[in-house]
Each structure stands twice: as C-alpha cells, then as structure tokens.
Amino acid sequence: MRLPNGEIAESSRVQSAPMKRLVIALAVMAAGASAAGQPGRRSIAIVVYGGTVITQNGAHQILNPGSVAIDGTDVIEVGAADAIAAKYQAREAVDARGQIVLPGLINTHTHAPMVMYRGLADDLALMDWLQKYIFPAEAKTVSPEMVRIGTRLAALEMIESGTTTFADMYYFEEEIARAAFAAGLRGVLGETIIQFPVADAKTPAESLARAERFIREFKDNGLIVPAVAPHALYTNDRATLTASAELGRKYGVPVLIHFAETEDEVRTAREQYQMTPAAALASIGFWGPKTVAAHGVWVTDEDIAILKRYNVGIAHNPESNMKLASGAAPVMKYLAAAVNVGLGTDGAASNNDLDMFEAMRQAAFLAKLANKDPTAVSARTALDLATVGGARVLAMEPLIGSLEAGKRADVIVVSMREARQTPMYDPTSHLVYTTRGDDVRTTIVNGKILMKDRQVRTLDRAAVLADANRLAAKVRDAVKQ
Ligand SMILES: [Zn+2]
C-alpha cells in the first residue's frame, strides 16, 4: 500500500507504518549498487534519510520520516523517505532516524578569531572591557597567525554546533577566508575598515586597498562571499564610510557595519551629524540593499522606515546585547515592518560561544521579556531568524536558508535522544528551547560532509585545540603587562 501524500504533514509524531516501510527501503539501499530489482535508481552523492525533516520552505513543511537527496553542491530532492529511497542510490548514507534534519544555521554577525579572547575578561562596563582588555590584547596579538588559529578554532566550534554560514568582520580577513574555505564553511567575510591604525593597516586608505584586493581574490569563490566591513559610524569619518559603501557597490558585494548598538552611539551621532545613526548613514548615501547592520538596538520608528526603504538587513545579537547591557533590539517592530532580521552570536569575547541554538533561545526569551509578552518571537520565529531570515539578511535566500531542490546542500542533523529532549511533541519547540549545539550529529555544507556522527572531517580537532591553547599563553601575557 502506497502511503498517501498526507504523510507530508506538519506533525512530528512518529508514524510507525512509514518507519517500517523505511526500514525495508533502507535494507534494499544497504545492498548497494548491485541491488537487484532496483533498476533506474539514480546514483547520487549523499542521502540523509529517515529523519524529521524541517524544510523551512515557504509552507513550513515538515516530513516525517523524510529524506534529503544531495548531489554535487545541491539538494536535488526533499521528500518522503520511501520515495527518496526508491529513486536514488547514495554513495554515502547519513542515518537521521530519530533525529531532526534542518537547514544549517546562519550566523549573521561574528568576529571568528575573537574566540581567542573568550572569557579573557567578563562582567565589565563596555569601555573598561574594551580599553583595558580587548584593545590591548588585540594590539599585541592580532596577526595572520592569530587570525588563522582563531578561525580554525571558531570553524571547529561552528561545525560542531550546526552553523554552516557565518558573516564575519575582522582583520586579515583573507586568512579567515582561507581557513573557513579549508574547513568547508560558507562565509560572508568583510575586511574591517576603521579610522585608527590597526594590525593589518595603518590608515583607512590602506584598509580600503586591502579590502579591494580581498574582494578581487575571493569574488568567484563557491563558499566565500567577500565583503567590506566599515566598523561603525562612530569609528569612521564620513569619507571613509562613503568610500566603503562605494567599494561594496563597485563589486556588488555586501557591506557589514555595527549599527545603533548602544545609547552612546546614538548620542555621538546626534553630536556629529545632528541625526540618529540610521538617518546619518542615509544622509551620506551609505545604505544599500546588501548592507548588513549588526545590532540595531537603539532605533526610532522613523529609523525602521529608513532601514526598510533601503532593504537593510539586521543582524540581531541577543546574547551580546544582554551581556554588555546594550539593550533589547525591537525585533517585533522590525518584523512588523517587514525588515529582514537574522541572528548572530557576535564575537565570542562578548557571548561567550558561537552556539546558534543558544542565540535562538535567547532571541525568544529576550523579546518576551522586553515586550512583556510571552507570545513575542515564538519558537518558529526564532528558527526562521536563524535560517531563512539570515539568508535574506545576507542576500543569499536563493541559495541557502531552507531545504529545497536547487538550493545548496547546507544541512544539519540534530539528535533528539537526550533526557533533556524527551518526550518530543513539537520538533520546532525542541530545537529552540531544549537543544544545544552539542546535539548536532552531522553537518553538511555545499554538498560536503564536514562532520558525521560528531567526527569532524575537515579539521584536525586535537591540533586545532593545541594551537589555540599555545596561542592563549601569548594573549594572557599581553593583558598582564
Ligand atoms: Zn560585533
């Protein structure tokens, strides 16, 4: 008896009949290419089979049991498990039974190498924290080697916790790009432009020249999207901001900026420009459709209208905003105004990890608290922000953010077998409210398995940790002096 199409339902309840059929189908699949009686099955690279597949497509379709067929860099079909098993012969199978399969998470704002400053100094006012610890540590330790070692550590953490795409702003961004590419991660990576001398440039002009070289080097890369990252309104003058935006436009690449993060930033903008940060940036022609504004905490209704007008994406960083007591971004207002919002962890020095599951949970909790409304940012909304929302913010929705034929195969498999996750009535609720990055079993990016059953294939885990610990001794010395 064929299963009716009704098996593709928004239900997570384990259906025993489909599971039995699936086991039979898998037994046939396991018999390999020589399987008799399976003529015409197409040979493809990977099938992720038998999980609860949360597609994050426009209809929020969930398939249980479902499978994802992958070949080359793309998802070629998402469907009922038995239908996929009958159609495709996979060279590598990923068993997702009893687990959740979903699009890889998208971190729209971080500074990957800052994992090296994780826990270096906590519980301080922003200026003390920056001036006594972070800036001195950066002045003495940021180097191509530090960026390389830090990015490998960040990549390991991201792969192990289900992040498949990250947007980054830092120095020596070409090192970040090389390390991310080697680890197999997708990145929207912006070379930082800042007014004062930093490790990789003495002047903004030098930074801009660096950024242009970086863009030229990586603009046709299948995993890396190069970008320009003017640090913020208050750390750059008008000419540098304008030049950064022009560079982005010249190459059609994203422009990443810290925006309206603190009340102080708004005060500074009012002094310098007699305007809010959003209006000031509009007045100098900065905003464009590929601008990603991180934070956006302190905005007026008029500011939100400006951001919508220019189709600016917001990278919301609830954990960093809470830890540094910056405030609560008006996520519900952004969503009501149809402004694109994604989630970010920010750098690990202000979080202190890169776990996007925690970012989802905290985004939901913070919105409920700030709005005094438990219905604000539901589990489904939080999951949308971390997947399709992030894809829209990064102008990559045609490629990533959902599991659909023709999109890139960025897929994660998450275990639901812990005591903490039992029982499961609603998989979306579980992903947001009980799941941790550690529960991710398998991570696939661009059709390549980066981690399977917790075994990372693209990085030497022991070497990455040893290098980071060795470098940490230098960081410790740098803040002591
Ligand atoms: Zn940041």
Boltz pocket constraint, residues with backbone or C-beta under 6 A from the ligand:
constraints:
  - pocket:
      binder: B
      contacts: [[A, 109], [A, 110], [A, 111], [A, 258], [A, 294], [A, 346], [A, 347]]
      max_distance: 6.0
